[in-house]
Each structure stands twice: as structure tokens, then as C-alpha cells.
Amino acid sequence: MPIVRNLGRAASQLLQSSGCGCGVSLVPVRAIGVSPRQVASDASFHSVTFSESDHPRVLITGGLGQLGVGLAKLLRKRFGKNNVILSDIRKPADNIFYSGPFIFADILDYKNLREIVVNNRITWLFHYSALLSAVGEANVPLARAVNITGLHNVLDIAAEHNLRLFVPSTIGAFGPTSPRDPTPDLCIQRPRTIYGVSKVHAELMGEYYHYRYGLDFRCLRYPGIISADSQPGGGTTDYAVQIFHDAIKTGKFKCYLRPDTRLPMMYIDDCLKATLEVMEAPAEALTMRTYNISAMSFTPEELAQEVQKYVPELQMTYNVDQVRQAIADSWPMNFDDSNARRDWGWKHDYDLPELVTTMFSYLGSDSRIAQAN
């Protein structure tokens, strides 16, 4: 079929190029034609549940991205190395491969994914496989297959085997008609990217499966995630990572957003902590299936002022990219995460000054940084 061949070529090209902002892995499209199946409303579940074992048995899909690797490390410390299986379709680096169980898992191959869940007695599933906004807009059919068809496979398997399922959402799930300052958990959502549309779809499908089949679905809307462990991939919020690299290397940074563009951000450790906390929260404490989480909101100008405390000679200039600026202008400026703080005690650890200090502690070995300190 022409569309399958085209998608296959596109996937191959994308896998060889730099990824999107969070480094989430792509999956092949060879298994788009999965067999139809139905989750019976009275299905009987036979898998070992969390309450029947000392620790959950965890599977992370799309696990070679920035968040998957970090989450696996956190969960293995808490639940034991052998209880957390990292999966992807790419070959892992040696340090990742030898750090704990790794397995090939294609979310578009329903049978393979189901076998993994059954054979490894999985009880928790973190579904990180997705194409983010920039890559998705470049290839909408591929994004639709990965982000929507893959999600349906995961939902059906999770419901059939009584898994606790986590699917991340994003600030991109909101659109230009959403309230922006602050953005509440429940409001109008009309995103204008296939990534945002697929995440709204995931939120609603997860909620539907919860009420229709009793699926323990949990979801957090992530703000922009900042980490020293991965290179920026050209996403709308990636300027907040790139500025540190450029400040250290050249002392100059050219920002593609206006200096007053305010967006919600979060350091990766807070993001991973929130993900674990919402999964461990008692079911009766959760009043909704999808929560906003937030830590800080800042503008490029405010970030530059903090960075200049470490690199006083930093020269900040602006060359606005109209496409990314339009995306940023349609996203929330501040997240209202009061429901998360009330229901399961969410509390962030990193504000802007602590974020900058932490980033330079990982990246700032340059002599100019030492002199500034």
C-alpha cells in the first residue's frame, strides 16, 4: 500500500534525524493493520495486581527518551532493578542496557506488546511513545499512527490485564481559545497541532476507559521540561535548555521567542517525582484522571537575568521564529495545579534560581563559570 510505504520511509528518515524536544522515540509503522479486538465490559482479570505483590512490575514504552531513562532510574531505586523493564525499538547505549532489564517493544504491534505484558506479569505501564509537535506536523499520518493507534493498543491491553496506566499529556493540549493565565484543569481545549490533538484524545479516551471498563488511568499535563542530560531538539520550549549550552560555550545566545514570552517550565527531577507520586496516590484520593502540574513560569528575559549571575558576559539577542512564537502564544502562561496539590500533595522542589544553579552544576565546568562563581 503506498501510504504504508511512505510512512515507512518517513519513519526511517526521522529516526536518523535529531529528535523532538523530549527525545521521545519513534516507532515503526509495519504493524498498522492490527487485528480488531474488543474489551469486554465483564472481562475477568488474572494478572498479579500491585496489592498482591511486594512491588509493581513496570513497563516503560518509548523508554530511550529523556523522560523514560530518568524514570527507569528512579523506579529501579524504589522498586528494585528487575521490576522495571525499559522498552523501545532502538538499540540502547551500553550504560542503559546494562543498568537493568531492556526489551524490544513496538506499540503498533498489538500481539507483541500483549505478550510482553503477560510474560512479564506487568502491573504498571508508563506509555511514553509519541511524536511531539515539530516532528508530528512534518508527518501527520505517522503522528496519527503512533500517537493514536499506538495509544489504542496500550489502552486495550491495559484494560484487559487490569494495569495501572500512565500516559503523559502536555501544555500543547491547550489552544488559542483556552484561558492562559492561569490555565485550569478543566477548560476549553482546541489545540492546533496533531500532537496536541492526539493528547486531548488520550486524555478523553483514558477517562472513558476508566468509567467504561474500570481502567486505572492516570495522566499529568507536563509543562516544558528542562534537563542537563539531553541536548535540545528544536522544540518551542527548548530555548530554556539551549541557553545554558550556548552561555558556557560561546557566551552568546540568540533566542527565537520574544523576551516577554511567559511559559510554564519544570526541572526534570520534579517531573519524574510528580509522575511517581501520582501513580502511588491512593485511587480514592484522585478526583480526576488528568491533572496540571507546575513548578515555575518565566520569560526568556527573566531566564537570561538568572543565567547572567553565572555568566555575566552573556550576550542575549532575539530573532523571533514566527512559527514557534505562534505556538507559544497559544499555550498556557501559567498552569493552575491546585487540584494536584490538594488531592495527592504535589509540591515542586525547584524554582527558577534553583533550576539555574542545578543546570550549571551539571554543565558549568567552563573556566568562565568558575570565575563567575
Wavefront OBJ file of the C-alpha trace (Angstrom):
o trace
v 0.000 0.000 0.000
v 1.501 3.417 -0.930
v 0.687 5.092 2.375
v 2.406 2.335 4.375
v 5.495 2.532 2.174
v 5.543 6.322 2.520
v 5.152 6.112 6.281
v 7.934 3.555 6.453
v 10.303 5.802 4.514
v 9.331 8.781 6.663
v 9.922 6.856 9.874
v 13.342 5.747 8.666
v 14.287 9.340 7.820
v 13.063 10.672 11.155
v 14.898 8.022 13.122
v 18.125 9.163 11.512
v 17.498 12.844 12.282
v 17.578 14.704 15.567
v 14.535 14.028 17.684
v 11.963 16.389 19.129
v 12.175 18.276 22.385
v 11.891 15.456 24.902
v 13.740 12.842 22.888
v 10.725 10.528 22.726
v 11.320 7.562 20.477
v 9.639 6.906 17.171
v 8.127 3.524 16.370
v 7.931 1.707 13.025
v 4.709 1.555 11.077
v 4.956 -2.003 9.818
v 2.133 -3.150 12.102
v -0.515 -0.503 11.498
v -3.015 -3.152 10.389
v -3.580 -4.767 13.761
v -6.399 -7.220 14.282
v -9.632 -5.804 15.684
v -10.353 -6.729 19.281
v -12.827 -5.746 21.921
v -12.502 -5.273 25.667
v -15.475 -6.966 27.271
v -17.224 -4.940 29.941
v -17.325 -8.022 32.177
v -13.780 -9.182 31.460
v -12.177 -11.190 34.242
v -8.628 -10.229 35.115
v -5.990 -12.771 36.107
v -2.772 -10.751 36.235
v -0.984 -10.212 39.531
v -2.056 -6.811 40.835
v 0.024 -4.338 42.810
v -1.780 -5.279 46.022
v -0.808 -8.954 45.516
v 2.910 -8.351 45.204
v 5.634 -6.536 47.091
v 6.301 -4.142 44.231
v 4.666 -3.286 40.924
v 6.059 -4.860 37.767
v 6.685 -1.892 35.475
v 6.943 -1.497 31.698
v 8.021 1.812 30.133
v 7.324 2.220 26.408
v 9.328 4.696 24.345
v 11.837 4.398 27.133
v 15.014 5.650 25.447
v 13.876 9.246 25.508
v 14.838 11.787 28.140
v 11.950 11.012 30.472
v 11.913 7.225 30.091
v 15.547 6.715 31.063
v 15.239 9.048 34.036
v 12.015 7.411 35.186
v 13.505 3.922 34.951
v 16.405 5.005 37.147
v 14.035 6.468 39.748
v 11.690 3.458 39.770
v 14.521 0.934 39.988
v 15.835 2.638 43.095
v 12.391 2.392 44.635
v 11.119 -0.998 43.430
v 14.268 -2.922 42.527
v 16.171 -3.139 39.260
v 14.494 -6.265 37.940
v 10.969 -4.952 38.500
v 11.295 -2.156 35.917
v 11.557 -3.008 32.209
v 12.648 -0.324 29.794
v 11.483 -0.793 26.188
v 11.939 0.840 22.813
v 12.545 -0.072 19.169
v 16.054 1.381 19.109
v 19.299 -0.142 20.293
v 20.152 1.228 23.748
v 23.550 2.541 24.724
v 25.665 0.142 26.770
v 25.211 2.051 30.023
v 21.422 1.870 29.634
v 21.377 -1.757 28.501
v 23.405 -2.942 31.485
v 21.611 -0.766 34.029
v 18.524 -3.014 34.108
v 16.078 -5.069 32.013
v 15.571 -3.845 28.445
v 13.252 -5.323 25.827
v 12.167 -4.538 22.266
v 8.556 -3.328 22.215
v 6.688 -1.892 19.227
v 3.462 -0.217 20.360
v 1.966 -0.723 16.899
v 2.426 -4.487 17.229
v -0.506 -5.366 19.447
v 0.341 -9.059 19.787
v 3.973 -8.424 20.708
v 3.035 -5.807 23.282
v 0.403 -8.094 24.795
v 2.912 -10.946 25.075
v 5.351 -8.675 26.895
v 2.698 -7.666 29.422
v 1.595 -11.282 30.007
v 5.032 -12.912 30.075
v 6.497 -10.327 32.425
v 3.404 -10.051 34.640
v 3.303 -6.281 34.184
v 1.104 -4.321 36.597
v 2.128 -0.705 35.859
v 2.631 0.713 32.361
v 4.134 4.125 31.544
v 3.384 4.990 27.926
v 5.956 7.495 26.621
v 5.966 6.539 22.929
v 4.842 9.551 20.878
v 5.827 12.010 18.167
v 5.999 15.538 19.542
v 4.806 18.723 17.886
v 7.561 19.591 15.410
v 8.028 16.080 14.015
v 4.289 15.440 14.083
v 3.493 18.488 11.974
v 6.091 17.362 9.442
v 4.398 13.969 9.081
v 0.791 13.932 10.231
v -0.032 10.360 9.064
v 2.900 8.960 11.036
v 1.961 11.000 14.105
v -1.620 9.780 13.836
v -0.455 6.159 13.676
v 1.987 6.425 16.582
v 0.084 8.781 18.873
v -3.442 7.469 18.328
v -3.273 3.881 17.011
v -0.457 3.086 19.439
v -2.448 4.596 22.294
v -5.453 2.421 21.440
v -3.285 -0.701 21.609
v -1.998 0.316 25.025
v -5.475 1.164 26.341
v -6.921 -2.180 25.256
v -4.065 -4.180 26.763
v -4.136 -2.173 29.988
v -7.882 -2.681 30.365
v -7.695 -6.382 29.538
v -4.939 -7.054 32.072
v -6.010 -4.636 34.802
v -2.907 -2.456 34.596
v -2.345 0.893 36.214
v -1.653 3.057 33.169
v 0.149 6.396 32.972
v 0.036 8.477 29.772
v 1.660 11.931 29.832
v -0.104 14.942 28.383
v 1.250 18.416 27.694
v 0.776 22.176 27.632
v 0.276 21.554 23.902
v -3.139 20.058 24.679
v -4.455 23.615 25.009
v -5.061 26.083 22.214
v -5.525 29.788 21.480
v -9.053 29.819 22.907
v -8.015 28.281 26.241
v -7.575 30.579 29.250
v -3.855 31.230 29.544
v -3.163 32.897 32.883
v -3.844 30.713 34.710
v -4.971 27.620 32.780
v -7.217 25.379 34.913
v -7.501 21.597 34.684
v -10.919 21.800 33.038
v -11.430 24.346 30.274
v -11.842 24.555 26.521
v -9.108 22.672 24.646
v -8.751 23.289 20.923
v -5.073 22.652 20.040
v -3.854 23.262 16.508
v -1.133 20.633 16.219
v -1.596 16.896 15.650
v 0.442 16.321 18.820
v -1.918 18.460 20.881
v -4.995 16.890 19.289
v -3.677 13.388 19.993
v -3.035 14.295 23.633
v -6.573 15.610 24.124
v -7.706 12.350 22.531
v -5.557 10.397 25.009
v -6.965 12.314 27.993
v -10.553 11.682 26.935
v -10.027 8.042 25.940
v -8.295 7.325 29.231
v -11.164 8.899 31.144
v -13.665 6.938 29.062
v -11.872 3.633 29.685
v -11.806 4.457 33.391
v -15.581 4.912 33.588
v -16.471 2.246 30.999
v -14.044 -0.551 31.969
v -12.656 0.490 35.341
v -9.165 1.149 33.926
v -6.871 2.819 36.466
v -5.772 5.581 34.078
v -3.626 8.457 35.347
v -2.325 11.424 33.390
v -0.313 14.586 34.038
v -0.048 17.596 31.759
v 3.669 18.358 31.693
v 4.960 21.908 31.227
v 8.236 22.499 29.382
v 10.781 20.044 30.832
v 14.371 21.178 31.380
v 17.221 18.713 31.777
v 21.006 18.770 31.603
v 21.087 15.152 30.402
v 19.851 15.719 26.849
v 20.517 18.124 24.023
v 17.692 20.456 22.944
v 15.778 19.167 19.937
v 14.320 22.350 18.471
v 11.006 22.379 20.327
v 9.207 25.537 21.377
v 10.404 25.406 24.986
v 13.914 24.138 24.175
v 15.413 27.622 24.304
v 15.403 27.160 28.079
v 17.921 24.319 27.655
v 19.924 25.755 24.761
v 20.727 28.960 26.619
v 22.856 27.047 29.141
v 24.886 25.257 26.460
v 25.476 28.461 24.490
v 26.311 30.501 27.591
v 29.023 28.016 28.518
v 30.415 27.516 25.008
v 30.265 30.998 23.474
v 28.800 33.475 25.962
v 26.164 34.370 23.358
v 22.584 33.216 22.880
v 20.076 34.056 20.164
v 16.509 33.360 21.327
v 13.719 32.503 18.862
v 10.940 33.731 21.182
v 10.110 37.282 22.258
v 11.735 38.336 25.543
v 8.314 38.612 27.259
v 7.021 35.146 26.251
v 5.948 33.504 29.507
v 5.597 29.704 29.606
v 5.303 27.135 32.437
v 8.507 25.143 32.987
v 9.781 22.377 35.249
v 13.095 20.747 36.079
v 13.155 17.066 35.134
v 13.582 15.825 38.719
v 10.305 17.500 39.688
v 8.630 15.997 36.625
v 9.729 12.468 37.488
v 8.827 12.928 41.135
v 5.315 14.071 40.211
v 4.893 11.100 37.883
v 5.786 8.615 40.608
v 3.675 10.399 43.203
v 0.512 10.393 41.118
v 0.988 6.686 40.350
v 1.419 5.874 44.034
v -1.503 8.030 45.152
v -4.485 6.092 46.573
v -7.223 5.746 43.958
v -9.787 7.254 46.308
v -7.696 10.449 46.596
v -7.922 11.223 42.886
v -10.868 13.381 41.870
v -9.903 13.437 38.180
v -7.936 11.414 35.684
v -5.788 14.250 34.239
v -4.013 16.916 36.296
v -1.980 20.001 35.516
v 1.378 20.133 37.295
v 3.548 23.212 37.553
v 6.707 24.440 39.199
v 7.561 27.846 37.710
v 6.762 30.171 34.830
v 9.305 32.545 33.324
v 10.183 34.528 30.226
v 13.409 34.362 28.172
v 14.379 37.727 29.632
v 13.918 36.506 33.217
v 15.887 33.339 32.499
v 18.718 35.343 30.935
v 18.964 37.530 34.055
v 19.444 34.445 36.220
v 21.982 32.931 33.823
v 23.966 36.187 33.842
v 24.588 35.697 37.549
v 26.882 32.837 36.472
v 27.955 34.170 33.079
v 27.893 37.980 33.453
v 29.179 38.486 29.912
v 26.271 36.585 28.324
v 25.009 38.472 25.267
v 21.299 37.809 24.690
v 19.753 38.671 21.317
v 16.361 37.869 19.813
v 15.491 36.562 16.350
v 11.821 35.615 16.614
v 10.721 32.459 14.806
v 7.126 33.245 13.854
v 6.052 29.587 13.794
v 7.316 28.778 17.276
v 6.188 32.152 18.587
v 2.648 31.443 17.339
v 2.705 28.073 19.109
v 3.964 29.648 22.338
v 1.308 32.368 22.145
v -1.399 29.662 22.057
v -0.039 27.816 25.104
v -0.649 28.497 28.809
v 1.395 31.175 30.525
v 0.752 29.665 33.963
v -0.690 26.320 34.998
v -3.251 26.142 37.792
v -2.219 22.898 39.521
v -4.175 23.461 42.740
v -6.102 20.195 42.287
v -2.885 18.158 42.185
v -1.595 19.931 45.278
v -4.876 19.300 47.106
v -5.624 15.721 46.011
v -2.252 13.987 46.251
v 0.026 16.558 47.844
v 2.028 17.676 44.817
v 4.802 20.119 45.726
v 7.696 21.163 43.497
v 11.297 21.443 44.696
v 12.867 23.660 42.021
v 12.101 27.303 41.321
v 13.971 29.426 38.761
v 17.101 30.265 40.812
v 17.457 26.634 41.935
v 16.942 25.440 38.353
v 19.742 27.654 37.048
v 22.096 26.667 39.858
v 21.420 22.975 39.217
v 21.907 23.247 35.453
v 25.265 24.940 35.881
v 26.324 22.396 38.474
v 25.931 19.729 35.767
v 27.119 21.704 32.750
v 29.282 24.511 34.111
v 32.817 23.169 34.079
v 33.980 26.046 31.865
v 36.546 28.394 33.391
v 34.245 31.383 32.851
v 31.663 29.722 35.104
v 34.258 29.042 37.773
v 35.367 32.670 37.657
v 31.767 33.878 37.936
v 31.249 31.711 40.990
l 1 2 3 4 5 6 7 8 9 10 11 12 13 14 15 16 17 18 19 20 21 22 23 24 25 26 27 28 29 30 31 32 33 34 35 36 37 38 39 40 41 42 43 44 45 46 47 48 49 50 51 52 53 54 55 56 57 58 59 60 61 62 63 64 65 66 67 68 69 70 71 72 73 74 75 76 77 78 79 80 81 82 83 84 85 86 87 88 89 90 91 92 93 94 95 96 97 98 99 100 101 102 103 104 105 106 107 108 109 110 111 112 113 114 115 116 117 118 119 120 121 122 123 124 125 126 127 128 129 130 131 132 133 134 135 136 137 138 139 140 141 142 143 144 145 146 147 148 149 150 151 152 153 154 155 156 157 158 159 160 161 162 163 164 165 166 167 168 169 170 171 172 173 174 175 176 177 178 179 180 181 182 183 184 185 186 187 188 189 190 191 192 193 194 195 196 197 198 199 200 201 202 203 204 205 206 207 208 209 210 211 212 213 214 215 216 217 218 219 220 221 222 223 224 225 226 227 228 229 230 231 232 233 234 235 236 237 238 239 240 241 242 243 244 245 246 247 248 249 250 251 252 253 254 255 256 257 258 259 260 261 262 263 264 265 266 267 268 269 270 271 272 273 274 275 276 277 278 279 280 281 282 283 284 285 286 287 288 289 290 291 292 293 294 295 296 297 298 299 300 301 302 303 304 305 306 307 308 309 310 311 312 313 314 315 316 317 318 319 320 321 322 323 324 325 326 327 328 329 330 331 332 333 334 335 336 337 338 339 340 341 342 343 344 345 346 347 348 349 350 351 352 353 354 355 356 357 358 359 360 361 362 363 364 365 366 367 368 369 370 371 372 373
